[in-house]
Amino acid sequence: MVKDLKAAVTDMIAHHHEEEWFEFKVNWCEHRILGEYISALSNTAALLGRENAYFVWGIENNTHKIIGTMFDFHQDVRNEPLQHYLARMVRPDIGFRFDEVWLQDKRLVVLTIPAAQKIPTAFRRGS
């Protein structure tokens, strides 16, 4: 699995610019906006016929340079783990997952977001 993610990230870095099915950040995290990204990326992956979309921390957006990240996907959002918060707010349940990988001795966090299936993925803007 990690080997596949490393190959996927290496492929994304090789693109001259970000595509609609992946997003790069270094340490950024705003949990509500991240939920909106999950929804949008899931729906876009479906429209493009891709199995997954990706959100990758540790890569500079403009240059695609591997920087590494301090992003903690185990952080809490109002006394609830980030992943639980996002899973509760994203409908339907699409089974996204966070993984940690290392490239060029730099820590990256990869959020794998499955494509929407029968109905569009949505993020509820509540709490």
PLY file of the C-alpha trace (Angstrom):
ply
format ascii 1.0
element vertex 127
property float x
property float y
property float z
element edge 126
property int vertex1
property int vertex2
end_header
0.00 0.00 0.00
2.69 2.52 1.00
4.70 1.58 -2.09
1.62 2.30 -4.24
1.13 5.66 -2.49
4.76 6.60 -3.06
4.34 5.81 -6.76
1.09 7.81 -6.89
2.70 10.83 -5.19
5.75 10.63 -7.48
3.38 10.62 -10.47
1.49 13.66 -9.15
4.73 15.58 -8.54
5.70 14.97 -12.17
2.68 16.98 -13.39
3.55 20.56 -14.33
0.67 21.88 -12.24
-1.98 20.54 -9.91
-4.78 18.67 -11.59
-8.43 18.61 -10.55
-7.93 15.26 -8.77
-5.08 16.18 -6.40
-4.06 19.01 -4.10
-0.71 19.81 -2.47
-0.17 21.69 0.79
2.71 21.83 3.27
1.28 22.24 6.79
-2.13 23.82 6.12
-5.25 22.57 7.89
-8.65 24.18 8.31
-10.96 21.30 9.14
-14.13 22.71 7.53
-12.38 23.65 4.32
-10.67 20.24 4.31
-14.14 18.66 4.42
-15.14 20.74 1.40
-11.97 19.62 -0.40
-12.85 15.98 0.30
-16.30 16.47 -1.19
-15.04 18.34 -4.25
-12.15 15.97 -4.93
-14.37 12.90 -4.56
-16.89 14.28 -7.04
-14.19 15.40 -9.46
-12.54 11.98 -9.38
-15.90 10.46 -10.35
-16.36 12.93 -13.23
-12.86 12.18 -14.52
-13.28 8.41 -14.20
-10.54 8.11 -11.58
-10.72 5.62 -8.73
-9.30 8.09 -6.19
-8.36 11.71 -5.64
-5.59 12.82 -3.27
-4.76 15.57 -0.83
-1.05 15.52 -0.01
0.69 17.43 2.79
4.43 18.05 2.55
4.68 19.22 -1.06
4.93 22.85 -2.08
1.94 23.79 -4.19
3.63 25.90 -6.89
6.97 24.14 -7.32
5.96 20.57 -6.40
9.10 20.45 -4.27
9.06 17.87 -1.46
9.31 19.91 1.76
7.92 17.52 4.35
5.12 18.28 6.80
4.33 18.59 10.47
0.60 18.11 9.75
-0.95 15.86 12.41
-3.86 13.87 11.08
-4.48 12.58 14.62
-5.39 16.09 15.85
-8.69 16.77 17.57
-11.47 19.03 16.34
-13.60 20.07 19.30
-12.61 16.98 21.31
-13.18 14.63 18.37
-10.44 13.08 16.22
-10.10 14.87 12.87
-10.80 11.73 10.86
-13.99 11.02 12.86
-15.13 14.63 12.49
-14.63 14.53 8.73
-16.26 11.10 8.37
-19.28 12.33 10.32
-19.62 15.43 8.15
-19.00 13.83 4.72
-21.94 11.98 3.17
-22.24 9.33 2.00
-19.44 7.49 3.79
-16.76 7.13 1.12
-14.05 5.50 3.24
-11.27 8.10 2.82
-8.03 7.38 4.64
-4.93 9.15 5.92
-1.50 7.54 5.48
2.02 8.64 6.31
4.72 8.05 3.69
8.34 9.09 3.37
9.92 10.41 0.15
13.46 11.79 -0.05
13.66 11.41 3.74
10.72 13.80 4.15
7.46 12.96 5.90
4.33 13.30 3.79
0.70 12.71 4.73
-1.54 11.41 1.97
-5.32 11.59 2.19
-6.77 9.11 -0.29
-10.29 10.09 -1.30
-12.38 7.53 -3.21
-14.45 8.77 -6.13
-18.15 9.37 -5.53
-20.23 6.38 -6.56
-24.01 6.48 -6.92
-24.64 9.92 -5.45
-22.40 12.99 -5.16
-20.26 13.36 -2.06
-21.32 16.26 0.14
-19.88 18.04 3.17
-22.31 19.27 5.82
-21.32 22.74 6.98
-22.57 22.33 10.56
-20.43 22.12 13.70
0 1
1 2
2 3
3 4
4 5
5 6
6 7
7 8
8 9
9 10
10 11
11 12
12 13
13 14
14 15
15 16
16 17
17 18
18 19
19 20
20 21
21 22
22 23
23 24
24 25
25 26
26 27
27 28
28 29
29 30
30 31
31 32
32 33
33 34
34 35
35 36
36 37
37 38
38 39
39 40
40 41
41 42
42 43
43 44
44 45
45 46
46 47
47 48
48 49
49 50
50 51
51 52
52 53
53 54
54 55
55 56
56 57
57 58
58 59
59 60
60 61
61 62
62 63
63 64
64 65
65 66
66 67
67 68
68 69
69 70
70 71
71 72
72 73
73 74
74 75
75 76
76 77
77 78
78 79
79 80
80 81
81 82
82 83
83 84
84 85
85 86
86 87
87 88
88 89
89 90
90 91
91 92
92 93
93 94
94 95
95 96
96 97
97 98
98 99
99 100
100 101
101 102
102 103
103 104
104 105
105 106
106 107
107 108
108 109
109 110
110 111
111 112
112 113
113 114
114 115
115 116
116 117
117 118
118 119
119 120
120 121
121 122
122 123
123 124
124 125
125 126
